Amino acid sequence: MVDKDVARQEGSMAEGQEGNVEGQEGLPTSASAELKAILEALIFASPDPLTPKAMYKLLDTEPKEDVQAALAELKRDYDRPGGLQLVEVAGGYQIVTRPDLHEWVRRLFQERSTQKLTVQALETLAVIAYRQPITALEITDVRGVNTSGVLNTLLERHLIKIVGRKQVVGRPFMYATTKEFLIRFGLNDLSDLPKVEDMAEALGLEEPLLVEQSAREEDLPLAEPDSDSIH
């Protein structure tokens, strides 16, 4: 007659062996949960969108496929109603508040009107986004008004940058949008920009003025100047 305690012990050993086999096939549940928690903390704490490349570097002791699996699981966790969402922005990931709750968040921070972009600044930014690289004179030709003050504001906000000089008389600076521009407007890259006709209608501009034009060789910018030489 088999001893019941011995039978129970042998059963527990068998279950443990089966669990070890299952653990070899994939990442153990506890380790997966820990890796997902680490990823969530890194994305939340990062001041800029955290790219997959940065994730792999920070978690260089973990297999890349495990990091990818943890990220996919984290995405699923945030794919549910709540106050936060995980979004892909500028080639990386951020944890942000949901758009429909922004008004409540603004109340918390009591956003000052001076922090908002003016209509003039938005118009100038749209022209640069769709026709970059572009000079200040070309922007003025499109908008019909001097834009030097607006350009300074956009530069201070890090929404645009100087990418070189145009190879024409006077060698004027050429402007283009920045990574901060993508982050501010929730774009992964420039291909996510709204349709030209929609943007033109919203800003009251003629559609052809925003259409990106093929740059001629003489219009291509020179090498981007050093920051010291700009000032």
C-alpha positions in Angstrom: 0.0 0.0 0.0 1.4 3.4 -1.1 2.0 5.9 1.7 -0.2 9.0 1.0 2.5 11.5 2.2 5.0 9.9 -0.2 2.5 10.1 -3.1 1.8 13.7 -2.4 5.6 14.5 -2.3 6.2 12.7 -5.6 3.3 14.6 -7.1 4.7 18.0 -6.0 8.1 17.1 -7.4 6.5 16.2 -10.8 4.6 19.5 -10.9 7.8 21.4 -10.1 9.7 19.6 -12.9 6.9 20.5 -15.4 7.0 24.1 -14.2 10.8 24.2 -14.9 10.2 22.9 -18.4 7.6 25.6 -19.1 10.0 28.2 -17.7 12.6 27.2 -20.2 10.3 27.8 -23.1 9.7 31.4 -22.3 10.4 34.2 -19.8 9.1 33.2 -16.3 6.0 35.2 -15.3 7.7 36.9 -12.4 10.7 37.9 -14.5 8.3 39.2 -17.3 6.3 41.2 -14.8 9.5 42.7 -13.3 10.9 43.6 -16.8 7.6 45.2 -17.8 7.6 47.2 -14.5 11.1 48.4 -15.2 10.2 49.5 -18.8 7.2 51.3 -17.5 9.3 53.2 -15.0 11.9 54.1 -17.6 9.4 55.4 -20.1 7.6 57.4 -17.4 10.8 58.9 -16.0 12.4 59.8 -19.3 12.1 63.5 -20.2 12.1 62.5 -23.9 10.4 59.7 -25.8 12.3 56.5 -24.9 13.4 54.8 -28.1 13.7 51.0 -28.5 17.4 51.5 -29.0 17.7 53.3 -25.6 15.7 50.5 -24.0 18.0 47.8 -25.3 21.1 49.8 -24.1 19.6 50.4 -20.6 18.5 46.7 -20.4 21.6 45.3 -22.0 21.6 42.3 -19.7 18.2 41.2 -21.0 17.6 39.4 -24.3 16.3 41.8 -26.9 13.3 39.6 -27.6 12.3 39.6 -23.9 12.4 43.5 -23.9 10.2 43.5 -27.0 7.8 41.0 -25.4 7.6 43.1 -22.2 7.0 46.3 -24.3 4.2 44.6 -26.2 2.6 43.5 -23.0 2.9 47.0 -21.6 1.1 48.4 -24.6 -1.7 45.9 -24.0 -2.0 47.0 -20.4 -2.5 50.7 -21.5 -5.0 49.7 -24.2 -7.8 50.2 -21.8 -9.9 53.1 -20.5 -8.0 55.3 -18.0 -6.3 58.6 -17.4 -3.0 57.7 -19.0 -1.9 56.2 -22.4 1.3 54.8 -23.9 1.9 56.6 -27.2 4.6 56.3 -29.8 6.1 59.8 -30.5 9.2 60.9 -32.4 10.5 57.3 -32.7 10.1 56.5 -29.0 7.5 55.9 -26.3 5.9 58.2 -23.7 3.3 57.8 -21.0 0.9 60.8 -21.3 -2.5 61.9 -20.2 -5.4 61.2 -22.5 -6.3 64.1 -24.9 -9.9 64.2 -23.7 -8.6 65.0 -20.2 -6.3 67.8 -21.1 -8.6 70.5 -19.9 -8.5 69.0 -16.4 -4.7 68.8 -16.5 -4.6 72.5 -17.6 -6.6 73.4 -14.5 -3.9 71.8 -12.3 -1.0 73.7 -13.9 -3.0 76.8 -14.6 -1.4 77.2 -17.9 -0.5 80.8 -18.7 -1.7 82.3 -22.0 1.9 83.4 -22.7 2.9 79.7 -23.1 0.5 79.2 -26.0 1.5 79.8 -29.6 -0.2 82.6 -31.3 -2.0 82.2 -34.6 0.9 83.9 -36.4 3.4 81.5 -34.8 1.2 78.5 -35.8 0.9 79.8 -39.4 4.7 80.2 -39.6 5.3 76.8 -38.1 2.9 75.2 -40.6 4.8 76.8 -43.5 8.1 75.5 -42.2 6.8 72.0 -41.5 5.4 71.6 -45.0 8.1 73.4 -47.0 11.3 72.8 -45.0 14.1 73.7 -45.3 13.0 77.2 -45.9 14.5 80.7 -45.4 12.9 83.6 -43.5 12.4 85.6 -46.8 10.5 82.6 -48.3 8.3 82.4 -45.2 7.6 86.1 -45.5 6.7 85.7 -49.2 4.2 83.0 -48.2 2.6 84.8 -45.3 2.9 88.3 -46.6 4.2 89.7 -43.3 7.6 89.9 -41.6 8.3 86.8 -39.5 11.6 87.6 -37.8 10.0 88.0 -34.3 7.9 84.8 -34.8 11.0 82.8 -35.9 12.8 83.9 -32.7 9.9 82.7 -30.6 9.9 79.3 -32.4 13.6 79.0 -32.0 13.4 79.8 -28.2 10.7 77.1 -27.9 12.9 74.7 -29.7 10.2 74.0 -32.3 12.4 74.9 -35.2 16.2 74.9 -35.8 18.7 76.3 -38.3 19.8 73.5 -40.6 22.3 75.4 -42.8 22.6 78.3 -45.2 21.0 78.6 -48.7 23.6 78.8 -51.5 22.4 82.1 -52.8 23.5 85.7 -52.4 23.7 86.6 -48.7 23.6 82.9 -47.7 20.5 83.2 -45.5 19.7 80.7 -42.8 17.4 77.8 -43.6 14.9 76.6 -41.0 13.3 73.2 -40.3 11.3 71.6 -37.5 12.8 69.7 -34.6 12.2 66.6 -32.5 10.5 68.9 -30.0 8.0 69.9 -32.7 7.1 66.2 -33.2 6.7 65.7 -29.4 4.7 68.8 -28.9 2.2 67.9 -31.6 2.2 64.1 -30.9 3.7 63.1 -34.3 5.9 60.1 -34.8 7.5 61.6 -37.9 6.7 64.2 -40.5 4.6 61.7 -42.5 2.0 62.0 -39.7 1.3 65.7 -40.5 -2.3 66.4 -41.3 -3.3 66.6 -45.0 -2.1 69.9 -46.6 -5.7 70.9 -47.5 -6.9 70.4 -43.9 -4.1 72.4 -42.4 -4.4 75.2 -45.0 -8.2 75.4 -44.3 -7.6 75.5 -40.6 -5.1 78.4 -40.9 -6.7 80.2 -43.7 -3.8 79.8 -46.1 -3.9 78.9 -49.8 -3.3 75.2 -50.2 -0.4 75.5 -52.8 1.6 77.6 -50.4 2.0 74.7 -48.0 2.8 72.1 -50.5 6.3 70.7 -50.1 8.4 71.6 -53.1 11.3 69.6 -54.5 14.5 71.4 -53.7 16.9 72.3 -56.5 20.6 71.6 -56.1 21.4 75.3 -55.6 18.7 75.5 -52.9 20.1 72.7 -50.8 21.5 73.9 -47.4 25.2 73.9 -46.7 26.5 71.9 -43.7 24.7 72.8 -40.5 26.7 75.6 -38.8 28.2 75.2 -35.4 26.2 76.8 -32.5 29.0 79.2 -31.9 28.9 80.5 -35.5 25.2 81.1 -35.3 25.3 83.5 -32.4 
